[in-house]
Amino acid sequence: MSTESRLQKLTAEIIQADLDAYIVSAVHHVTYLSGFTGDSSYLLVTRDRAILLSDDRFAIQIQDECPHLEVQIRGHDRSTPQLLGEVLSKLGVRKIGIEAAYMPVAGLEKFQELVPTATFVPRSGWIESLRAIKDASEILTIRRAISIAEEAFTNFRNHIQPQDSEFDLVNRMEFAIRWAGGTKSAFEIIAGVGERSALPHCPPSSKKLEEADFLLMDWGASYEGYKSDLTRVIKSPYANSARYRMIENRLHDLYKMVSEAQARAAAKLRPGVHVREVDIAARGYLAEQGYSREFNHGLGHGFGLEIHEAPQIRSNSEDVLQANMVVTLEPGVYLQGFAGVRMEDDFLITPDGAERLSSLPRDWAFFEG
Amino acid sequence: MSTESRLQKLTAEIIQADLDAYIVSAVHHVTYLSGFTGDSSYLLVTRDRAILLSDDRFAIQIQDECPHLEVQIRGHDRSTPQLLGEVLSKLGVRKIGIEAAYMPVAGLEKFQELVPTATFVPRSGWIESLRAIKDASEILTIRRAISIAEEAFTNFRNHIQPQDSEFDLVNRMEFAIRWAGGTKSAFEIIAGVGERSALPHCPPSSKKLEEADFLLMDWGASYEGYKSDLTRVIKSPYANSARYRMIENRLHDLYKMVSEAQARAAAKLRPGVHVREVDIAARGYLAEQGYSREFNHGLGHGFGLEIHEAPQIRSNSEDVLQANMVVTLEPGVYLQGFAGVRMEDDFLITPDGAERLSSLPRDWAFFEG
């Protein structure tokens, strides 16, 4: 799907909602609809035009990235909202939709002041819904972002050292992602050594790998703007055998259980299925095993230009799966003071089920290296 | 200044504005007032309490980072805004300020629906104004972020290779920042080779260093949440002499001129000075030299927890310098198709002038290496 056909779909929504125009302000949405990858810009979409409003810093990049788009560049003596206000006045549009989920309250107040003759209508979800369904070129790019993350993991695993702190482990993974061809990590990499693996969003610390025998890595690659998202728990290649043998059985049980929870959820993935059913397949199984409170976050989420986007795979979500959605499944069990085990893979919803896009092994042999 | 005294100052504003409470929603503002470095959380400040509202993922991190703060953690079956709505209702607060510059329109609508008995009052700038004046511990951290960026640059310069593309140069600098002790780069590093240095915000390309004889680097380090921001244009250590000699004089002139523009602006830095006067000191000088259109962005900006924060040093800003502000000065001249030369350093406003915090040389000898 080209940016042109994305714009056509948005225009259809604008017309159906009886609006004259729509202000696209979220940076990912401007990129999605125009191809322009810079920030601090607006895309104004009317019933018959699309105008990108930006500043001098981006003028040449815009020529490069979206040569066919109508563009207005402001000087440095005024703000981009001021320029947009002038364009709105000049075009004479009256009913203007705004991205309510992104535009700050002060932004709306500013536009109301700049164009007092217009009515601004809060509207959300149009572009999010378009983005939830990936087109062929997006899926190809996401496949590449995943394979970069997997190549990075192999390289990472081959190079980690007992003296590495969580800071070092994060840096090693960041470097590995970039060496493998990624632009950068898709989000703040999580490296949890030993019991710190039980913190679902632990910031890196000076805890060293040799202080425990296992670690949790949650990482992903950015590639041409698209993301990937994976998690594995692995044994240190330099495990202290005596200490490790004491925890081996308990870790093995958790690992198998989380892997099974993910497999049960993955088996539910199919167009038309409510995400609640997918969530309960994993959550119910873990609860049966005695771990209901210990899985304390949603099961998964869509990803693409952002690391979290529609659909949300949670018990309190109304989302329904559709073909060409791309989602993660990341069940986890967190035992404070002992260990957290999470396993995260990436899936494409296909017309009759799902394809697992990530290919890292999920068995105990892989954990043990 | 401790988080307690920051909260006291905010409480004084709340009382003076005749509000019952204020919802802090910007992630940097939550960190600034609480010490909590995670995201997806709110800080509710009433006339006599401060409550951090977050979710399970962050429970332990919060205990760690702000053990004395009152905390409410939601379960995974509801959203943090829902929890905040309940707390607001229970406290019976009626006039509630919101961060208009950050809270999305949809967020405000949600709170109005959750707490229909309350009035929400858009308020901006309180925390931004507090943050613009750095305390001693912030200045110490910023000094460290700057010295990390400078150490990284030395390492970077010693290791660049003729075959390096802009992608490679960005990666080398990212690695150098982390090796020097930085958490990561403070923003997307800019590496512009040859004429691409004239793009003020050029995304990295496959252009190789050996295709030109000079490059522009705009980089900074994050350290304990605080940033630094520097720019230098340097000659390639492997410059092709014949090609380089052709442009040498013109580059030299631009370099001296931009350095002089920065020095003239730096001489104006002092409490009580309008930022316009600082901007015009650089801009006026460049205009006298025949480059008015070629310096097409603001002169500088405050930085700290964010890379751009108050004050803005631009011709259309009303900001006035105060002691303990920390700002960059980054004049530049951009000649499309030839070269862009920008020089950026970091300054602390002192009681009677300013201290240049960054120590990289600014003379032509440094450019030539």
Interface residues (C-beta under 8 A of the other chain):
Chain A: T37 G38 D55 D56 R57 F58 I60 Q61 G75 H76 D77 R78 I98 A100 A101 Y102 M103 P104 V105 A106 G107 L108 E109 P122 S124 F167 N171 E174 F175 R178 W179 T183 K184 L199 P200 H201 C202 P203 N296 H297 G298 R314 S315 N316 Q336
Chain B: T37 G38 D55 D56 R57 F58 I60 Q61 G75 H76 D77 R78 I98 A100 A101 Y102 M103 P104 V105 A106 G107 L108 E109 P122 S124 F167 N171 E174 F175 R178 W179 T183 K184 L199 P200 H201 C202 P203 N296 H297 G298 R314 S315 N316 Q336
